[in-house]
Amino acid sequence: MKPASPFLELEDAPRVPVIFDGTALELPEGANLAAALLGAGVAVFRQTPISGAPRAPFCMMGACFDCLVEVDGVVRQACMVDVAAGLEIRKPHEGDLGPL
């Protein structure tokens, strides 16, 4: 069952399987990854390296780095990635982020 989310999902796009932090999700193919994860109820994409404060998408256009996730082993901004079948997504570890 999908958790409650204030974000709307794309209804007509075909769903493809992805993994987020070990959890299987079905997201709309070709959708913006950050928007699709928010629509699926993912509230925290990463924690800050210093305080551990939770972060999620803020600008949705690549200007900030709050939506950083590791996609198939590479740390990227989720708002700059399209959903594709088989993506392996996880929250980056503190050492993965490097200087921001």
N, C-alpha and C positions, 0 to 999 in steps of 0.2 A: 504494500500500500504506500502510495506517495505521501510524504509529509505535507502539511498545509504550507502553502506558499502564496505570497501576495502577487507573484509574477504570473502572467499568462503564458501559456505554452502555444507553440505553433501546432495547430490541429491537423493540417492537411499534409505535412511533411512525413515521409516514411521514417520509421524509427530504426535506429541502428544500435547495436550493443557497444557499450564502452564500460570501462572499469574506473571508478573513482575511489581511491584509497581502499581498495579491496572489495568495494561494493559494486555489484553489477547494476548498470542503469541503461535504460533505453531512451536515447535522445534523438531529436529531429535531425536527420541527415542534412548537412550543409548549413545548419544554424550556427550563429555565433556561439562559441563554446561557453563563454561567461554567462550569456543570457540563458542558454539551455541548462546550465548547472543551477542557476538561480531558479529557473522554472521548475526544476526537478527537486527543489527544496534544499539544495546545498547552501548553507548559510555562512560557512567559514572556508575560505580557500587556502589560507596559510596563517601562520602566526609571525609577528615581528621578531627579528633576531634578538633584540635587546630585552624587551619586556614580556614577550610572548602574547601580546595583545592580538586578538583575532582580526583578520582582514578579509574583505570581500571586494568585488568590483566597486569602483567609485566613479571613474570618468567614462568608462565604456568606449574609449577612443584611443587608448595607447599612450596617453600623456602621463599617467601615474603608474605605479607598479603594485597596487594593492591586490590585483587579481593574479599574481604570479602563481603558477602551478608547474609541476613537472609533467611534460607530455612526451611519452615514449623516450624518457631518459634525458630530455632537454628542458631546462627551465625557460618558460615562455609566459607572456601575458595572455591569459585566457581570452581576453577580448579581441585578440589578434589572430585567433585560431578558429577554423571551421570544424564542426563536428563531422567525423568520419568513422566508419565502422572499425571497431577494434582498438580505438585509442586507449592507451594505458595512462591514466592521469592520477597523480598523487600530490599531496601537499608537499612542497619542498622542505627539506631539512635545513636548519640554520646554516650549515656549511655550504649548501647548494646555492645560496643566494648571492654570495660574493658582495663586493661593494655596490651599493645602490646610489 
